[in-house]
Amino acid sequence: MATAVESTIVKPQTAILSKDNKELSSAVKLLKENLEKISISSDAPVMQVVMEPIQALQAQIAQIQEQMQVESDAELPKEEIPQVAEVVYHQFCSRIP
């Protein structure tokens, strides 16, 4: 049985997970699309056929990593810091018996 404190803590984590799941599902979709594009014909050099999708996937991975870095580097606006601190303080105090 979840207490009020646990449910407040779980909700933000659920939001983060759903955001990550959306990013992962779109990345998987892109991977599937690229893998479907792979077709080896008898007159195409095998290395070229193999390397093109790999390079496309590497570019997509780099783009996702760059986006994730930008999101992690984003700073909290200074006017929101006291509000966030208050929420954290109340969550912490509510755990103390």
OpenMM code with the backbone's topology and positions (N, CA, C; nanometers):
from openmm import Vec3, app, unit

residues = "MET ALA THR ALA VAL GLU SER THR ILE VAL LYS PRO GLN THR ALA ILE LEU SER LYS ASP ASN LYS GLU LEU SER SER ALA VAL LYS LEU LEU LYS GLU ASN LEU GLU LYS ILE SER ILE SER SER ASP ALA PRO VAL MET GLN VAL VAL MET GLU PRO ILE GLN ALA LEU GLN ALA GLN ILE ALA GLN ILE GLN GLU GLN MET GLN VAL GLU SER ASP ALA GLU LEU PRO LYS GLU GLU ILE PRO GLN VAL ALA GLU VAL VAL TYR HIS GLN PHE CYS SER ARG ILE PRO".split()
positions = [
    Vec3(0.0838, -0.1180, 0.0000),
    Vec3(0.0000, 0.0000, 0.0000),
    Vec3(0.0883, 0.1243, 0.0000),
    Vec3(0.0666, 0.2107, -0.0953),
    Vec3(0.1511, 0.3286, -0.1097),
    Vec3(0.0998, 0.4425, -0.0235),
    Vec3(0.1923, 0.5073, 0.0452),
    Vec3(0.1540, 0.6241, 0.1240),
    Vec3(0.1507, 0.7454, 0.0324),
    Vec3(0.1053, 0.8568, 0.0852),
    Vec3(0.0985, 0.9800, 0.0054),
    Vec3(0.2372, 1.0224, -0.0401),
    Vec3(0.3369, 1.0050, 0.0461),
    Vec3(0.4739, 1.0439, 0.0109),
    Vec3(0.5258, 0.9575, -0.1029),
    Vec3(0.5038, 0.8268, -0.0939),
    Vec3(0.5513, 0.7375, -0.1989),
    Vec3(0.4857, 0.7683, -0.3327),
    Vec3(0.3560, 0.7988, -0.3306),
    Vec3(0.2887, 0.8266, -0.4570),
    Vec3(0.3367, 0.9573, -0.5174),
    Vec3(0.3744, 1.0562, -0.4340),
    Vec3(0.4282, 1.1808, -0.4908),
    Vec3(0.5648, 1.1569, -0.5506),
    Vec3(0.6388, 1.0674, -0.4935),
    Vec3(0.7718, 1.0384, -0.5453),
    Vec3(0.7628, 0.9551, -0.6732),
    Vec3(0.6688, 0.8632, -0.6790),
    Vec3(0.6574, 0.7736, -0.7943),
    Vec3(0.6112, 0.8481, -0.9191),
    Vec3(0.5232, 0.9450, -0.9033),
    Vec3(0.4678, 1.0152, -1.0196),
    Vec3(0.5757, 1.0809, -1.1061),
    Vec3(0.6707, 1.1589, -1.0499),
    Vec3(0.7741, 1.2164, -1.1362),
    Vec3(0.8594, 1.1094, -1.2040),
    Vec3(0.8888, 1.0009, -1.1310),
    Vec3(0.9675, 0.8943, -1.1918),
    Vec3(0.8921, 0.8317, -1.3082),
    Vec3(0.7613, 0.8154, -1.2938),
    Vec3(0.6792, 0.7596, -1.4007),
    Vec3(0.6825, 0.8510, -1.5214),
    Vec3(0.6763, 0.9823, -1.4988),
    Vec3(0.6811, 1.0777, -1.6093),
    Vec3(0.8148, 1.0677, -1.6817),
    Vec3(0.9231, 1.0557, -1.6045),
    Vec3(1.0558, 1.0437, -1.6659),
    Vec3(1.0637, 0.9151, -1.7467),
    Vec3(1.0144, 0.8047, -1.6892),
    Vec3(1.0181, 0.6774, -1.7603),
    Vec3(0.9369, 0.6823, -1.8887),
    Vec3(0.8202, 0.7444, -1.8838),
    Vec3(0.7386, 0.7491, -2.0048),
    Vec3(0.8060, 0.8346, -2.1113),
    Vec3(0.8756, 0.9413, -2.0700),
    Vec3(0.9494, 1.0240, -2.1657),
    Vec3(1.0625, 0.9416, -2.2280),
    Vec3(1.1358, 0.8696, -2.1415),
    Vec3(1.2445, 0.7843, -2.1909),
    Vec3(1.1896, 0.6762, -2.2829),
    Vec3(1.0741, 0.6188, -2.2468),
    Vec3(1.0139, 0.5145, -2.3299),
    Vec3(0.9749, 0.5692, -2.4659),
    Vec3(0.9242, 0.6917, -2.4697),
    Vec3(0.8894, 0.7526, -2.5980),
    Vec3(1.0135, 0.7717, -2.6833),
    Vec3(1.1226, 0.8191, -2.6214),
    Vec3(1.2476, 0.8381, -2.6949),
    Vec3(1.3014, 0.7038, -2.7446),
    Vec3(1.2966, 0.6045, -2.6573),
    Vec3(1.3451, 0.4728, -2.6960),
    Vec3(1.2600, 0.4119, -2.8063),
    Vec3(1.1277, 0.4267, -2.7955),
    Vec3(1.0424, 0.3680, -2.8978),
    Vec3(1.0628, 0.4375, -3.0322),
    Vec3(1.0862, 0.5693, -3.0307),
    Vec3(1.1130, 0.6364, -3.1581),
    Vec3(1.2493, 0.5956, -3.2132),
    Vec3(1.3470, 0.5728, -3.1244),
    Vec3(1.4784, 0.5267, -3.1700),
    Vec3(1.4680, 0.3857, -3.2277),
    Vec3(1.3902, 0.3003, -3.1624),
    Vec3(1.3706, 0.1640, -3.2124),
    Vec3(1.2998, 0.1671, -3.3474),
    Vec3(1.2033, 0.2556, -3.3609),
    Vec3(1.1316, 0.2688, -3.4875),
    Vec3(1.2283, 0.3089, -3.5994),
    Vec3(1.3168, 0.4056, -3.5693),
    Vec3(1.4162, 0.4475, -3.6685),
    Vec3(1.5113, 0.3328, -3.7027),
    Vec3(1.5503, 0.2574, -3.6008),
    Vec3(1.6383, 0.1430, -3.6253),
    Vec3(1.5707, 0.0401, -3.7149),
    Vec3(1.4436, 0.0119, -3.6874),
    Vec3(1.3703, -0.0845, -3.7695),
    Vec3(1.3585, -0.0358, -3.9129),
    Vec3(1.3303, 0.0934, -3.9298),
    Vec3(1.3191, 0.1488, -4.0654),
    Vec3(1.4506, 0.1339, -4.1411),
    Vec3(1.5610, 0.1622, -4.0708),
    Vec3(1.6911, 0.1504, -4.1369),
    Vec3(1.7261, 0.0053, -4.1668),
    Vec3(1.6917, -0.0834, -4.0759),
    Vec3(1.7216, -0.2241, -4.0997),
    Vec3(1.6393, -0.2790, -4.2161),
    Vec3(1.5170, -0.2279, -4.2339),
    Vec3(1.4345, -0.2708, -4.3459),
    Vec3(1.4913, -0.2222, -4.4789),
    Vec3(1.5689, -0.1133, -4.4751),
    Vec3(1.6267, -0.0587, -4.5983),
    Vec3(1.7462, -0.1400, -4.6482),
    Vec3(1.7982, -0.2260, -4.5607),
    Vec3(1.9148, -0.3052, -4.5997),
    Vec3(1.8713, -0.4121, -4.7002),
    Vec3(1.9280, -0.4048, -4.8155),
    Vec3(1.9032, -0.5090, -4.9151),
    Vec3(2.0331, -0.5334, -4.9894),
    Vec3(2.0716, -0.6564, -4.9953),
    Vec3(2.1978, -0.6907, -5.0603),
    Vec3(2.1665, -0.7415, -5.2006),
    Vec3(2.2149, -0.6684, -5.2979),
    Vec3(2.1988, -0.7134, -5.4364),
    Vec3(2.3290, -0.7768, -5.4822),
    Vec3(2.3204, -0.8574, -5.5838),
    Vec3(2.4381, -0.9323, -5.6280),
    Vec3(2.5471, -0.8422, -5.6855),
    Vec3(2.5127, -0.7247, -5.7369),
    Vec3(2.6141, -0.6394, -5.7966),
    Vec3(2.6645, -0.5285, -5.7032),
    Vec3(2.6119, -0.5206, -5.5815),
    Vec3(2.6565, -0.4183, -5.4870),
    Vec3(2.7684, -0.4745, -5.3993),
    Vec3(2.8728, -0.3961, -5.3762),
    Vec3(2.9790, -0.4421, -5.2859),
    Vec3(2.9224, -0.4614, -5.1443),
    Vec3(2.9546, -0.5734, -5.0865),
    Vec3(2.8962, -0.6099, -4.9575),
    Vec3(2.9316, -0.5080, -4.8489),
    Vec3(3.0543, -0.4622, -4.8440),
    Vec3(3.0948, -0.3681, -4.7395),
    Vec3(3.0157, -0.2377, -4.7481),
    Vec3(2.9898, -0.1912, -4.8676),
    Vec3(2.9130, -0.0677, -4.8842),
    Vec3(2.7699, -0.0884, -4.8344),
    Vec3(2.7123, -0.2017, -4.8685),
    Vec3(2.5758, -0.2328, -4.8257),
    Vec3(2.5695, -0.2429, -4.6729),
    Vec3(2.6733, -0.2975, -4.6128),
    Vec3(2.6757, -0.3135, -4.4681),
    Vec3(2.7060, -0.1802, -4.3981),
    Vec3(2.7983, -0.1034, -4.4518),
    Vec3(2.8435, 0.0179, -4.3842),
    Vec3(2.7435, 0.1339, -4.3911),
    Vec3(2.6695, 0.1468, -4.4986),
    Vec3(2.5762, 0.2595, -4.5105),
    Vec3(2.4735, 0.2625, -4.3975),
    Vec3(2.4030, 0.1505, -4.3695),
    Vec3(2.3074, 0.1543, -4.2578),
    Vec3(2.3756, 0.1752, -4.1225),
    Vec3(2.4947, 0.1192, -4.1066),
    Vec3(2.5673, 0.1366, -3.9809),
    Vec3(2.6012, 0.2828, -3.9597),
    Vec3(2.6464, 0.3502, -4.0645),
    Vec3(2.6789, 0.4922, -4.0532),
    Vec3(2.5532, 0.5751, -4.0260),
    Vec3(2.4421, 0.5373, -4.0869),
    Vec3(2.3161, 0.6078, -4.0610),
    Vec3(2.2741, 0.5900, -3.9150),
    Vec3(2.2910, 0.4680, -3.8634),
    Vec3(2.2570, 0.4420, -3.7235),
    Vec3(2.3499, 0.5186, -3.6293),
    Vec3(2.4788, 0.5254, -3.6626),
    Vec3(2.5729, 0.5999, -3.5801),
    Vec3(2.5363, 0.7479, -3.5760),
    Vec3(2.4929, 0.8013, -3.6896),
    Vec3(2.4514, 0.9420, -3.6936),
    Vec3(2.3285, 0.9639, -3.6061),
    Vec3(2.2335, 0.8696, -3.6109),
    Vec3(2.1133, 0.8821, -3.5283),
    Vec3(2.1468, 0.8715, -3.3797),
    Vec3(2.2367, 0.7799, -3.3461),
    Vec3(2.2782, 0.7638, -3.2066),
    Vec3(2.3463, 0.8913, -3.1580),
    Vec3(2.4322, 0.9492, -3.2401),
    Vec3(2.4999, 1.0735, -3.2027),
    Vec3(2.3987, 1.1862, -3.1817),
    Vec3(2.2984, 1.1906, -3.2675),
    Vec3(2.1945, 1.2937, -3.2546),
    Vec3(2.1168, 1.2761, -3.1245),
    Vec3(2.0810, 1.1522, -3.0902),
    Vec3(2.0080, 1.1245, -2.9662),
    Vec3(2.0948, 1.1602, -2.8451),
    Vec3(2.2246, 1.1236, -2.8509),
    Vec3(2.3140, 1.1547, -2.7402),
    Vec3(2.3289, 1.3055, -2.7229),
    Vec3(2.3380, 1.3774, -2.8336),
    Vec3(2.3497, 1.5233, -2.8280),
    Vec3(2.2246, 1.5842, -2.7660),
    Vec3(2.1077, 1.5344, -2.8061),
    Vec3(1.9813, 1.5846, -2.7519),
    Vec3(1.9739, 1.5572, -2.6020),
    Vec3(2.0159, 1.4380, -2.5613),
    Vec3(2.0121, 1.4035, -2.4197),
    Vec3(2.1089, 1.4921, -2.3405),
    Vec3(2.2247, 1.5241, -2.3982),
    Vec3(2.3232, 1.6101, -2.3315),
    Vec3(2.2676, 1.7504, -2.3151),
    Vec3(2.2021, 1.8018, -2.4185),
    Vec3(2.1426, 1.9352, -2.4115),
    Vec3(2.0371, 1.9395, -2.3018),
    Vec3(1.9542, 1.8336, -2.2942),
    Vec3(1.8502, 1.8289, -2.1920),
    Vec3(1.9101, 1.8196, -2.0522),
    Vec3(2.0194, 1.7451, -2.0370),
    Vec3(2.0793, 1.7318, -1.9045),
    Vec3(2.1553, 1.8575, -1.8645),
    Vec3(2.2017, 1.9375, -1.9624),
    Vec3(2.2734, 2.0606, -1.9321),
    Vec3(2.1803, 2.1784, -1.9040),
    Vec3(2.0520, 2.1595, -1.9334),
    Vec3(1.9563, 2.2695, -1.9137),
    Vec3(1.9498, 2.3041, -1.7652),
    Vec3(1.9563, 2.4321, -1.7377),
    Vec3(1.9549, 2.4772, -1.5992),
    Vec3(1.8130, 2.5111, -1.5567),
    Vec3(1.7879, 2.4947, -1.4286),
    Vec3(1.6596, 2.5312, -1.3712),
    Vec3(1.6562, 2.6837, -1.3602),
    Vec3(1.5507, 2.7483, -1.4112),
    Vec3(1.5424, 2.8944, -1.3981),
    Vec3(1.5510, 2.9359, -1.2517),
    Vec3(1.6253, 3.0428, -1.2258),
    Vec3(1.6505, 3.0854, -1.0878),
    Vec3(1.5222, 3.1127, -1.0095),
    Vec3(1.4173, 3.1598, -1.0764),
    Vec3(1.2933, 3.1899, -1.0041),
    Vec3(1.2217, 3.0624, -0.9587),
    Vec3(1.2540, 2.9475, -1.0161),
    Vec3(1.1896, 2.8221, -0.9769),
    Vec3(1.2648, 2.7493, -0.8659),
    Vec3(1.3859, 2.7881, -0.8368),
    Vec3(1.4677, 2.7186, -0.7370),
    Vec3(1.4008, 2.7184, -0.5998),
    Vec3(1.3497, 2.8335, -0.5492),
    Vec3(1.2845, 2.8287, -0.4165),
    Vec3(1.1628, 2.7356, -0.4145),
    Vec3(1.0857, 2.7317, -0.5219),
    Vec3(0.9680, 2.6451, -0.5270),
    Vec3(1.0091, 2.4984, -0.5229),
    Vec3(1.1100, 2.4630, -0.6000),
    Vec3(1.1582, 2.3247, -0.6023),
    Vec3(1.2173, 2.2879, -0.4664),
    Vec3(1.2925, 2.3799, -0.4074),
    Vec3(1.3524, 2.3547, -0.2760),
    Vec3(1.2437, 2.3320, -0.1711),
    Vec3(1.1359, 2.4080, -0.1784),
    Vec3(1.0261, 2.3926, -0.0827),
    Vec3(0.9603, 2.2550, -0.0964),
    Vec3(0.9385, 2.2110, -0.2176),
    Vec3(0.8779, 2.0800, -0.2413),
    Vec3(0.9683, 1.9695, -0.1864),
    Vec3(1.0972, 1.9792, -0.2149),
    Vec3(1.1919, 1.8787, -0.1660),
    Vec3(1.1953, 1.8793, -0.0135),
    Vec3(1.1972, 1.9987, 0.0444),
    Vec3(1.1982, 2.0107, 0.1911),
    Vec3(1.0757, 1.9438, 0.2527),
    Vec3(0.9570, 1.9706, 0.1982),
    Vec3(0.8343, 1.9120, 0.2524),
    Vec3(0.8322, 1.7597, 0.2339),
    Vec3(0.8822, 1.7125, 0.1221),
    Vec3(0.8881, 1.5669, 0.1033),
    Vec3(0.9832, 1.5046, 0.2041),
    Vec3(1.0960, 1.5701, 0.2287),
    Vec3(1.1933, 1.5194, 0.3243),
    Vec3(1.1342, 1.5192, 0.4654),
    Vec3(1.0713, 1.6314, 0.5031),
    Vec3(1.0149, 1.6417, 0.6385),
    Vec3(0.9012, 1.5426, 0.6606),
    Vec3(0.8261, 1.5132, 0.5578),
    Vec3(0.7141, 1.4208, 0.5748),
    Vec3(0.7621, 1.2773, 0.5964),
    Vec3(0.8861, 1.2496, 0.5655),
    Vec3(0.9415, 1.1151, 0.5883),
    Vec3(0.9886, 1.0963, 0.7323),
    Vec3(1.0144, 1.2058, 0.8005),
    Vec3(1.0646, 1.1971, 0.9376),
    Vec3(0.9473, 1.1660, 1.0296),
    Vec3(0.9594, 1.0592, 1.1101),
    Vec3(0.8469, 1.0215, 1.1990),
    Vec3(0.8242, 1.1228, 1.3097),
] * unit.nanometer
topology = app.Topology()
chain = topology.addChain("A")
for resn in residues:
    res = topology.addResidue(resn, chain)
    for name in ("N", "CA", "C"):
        topology.addAtom(name, app.Element.getBySymbol(name[0]), res)
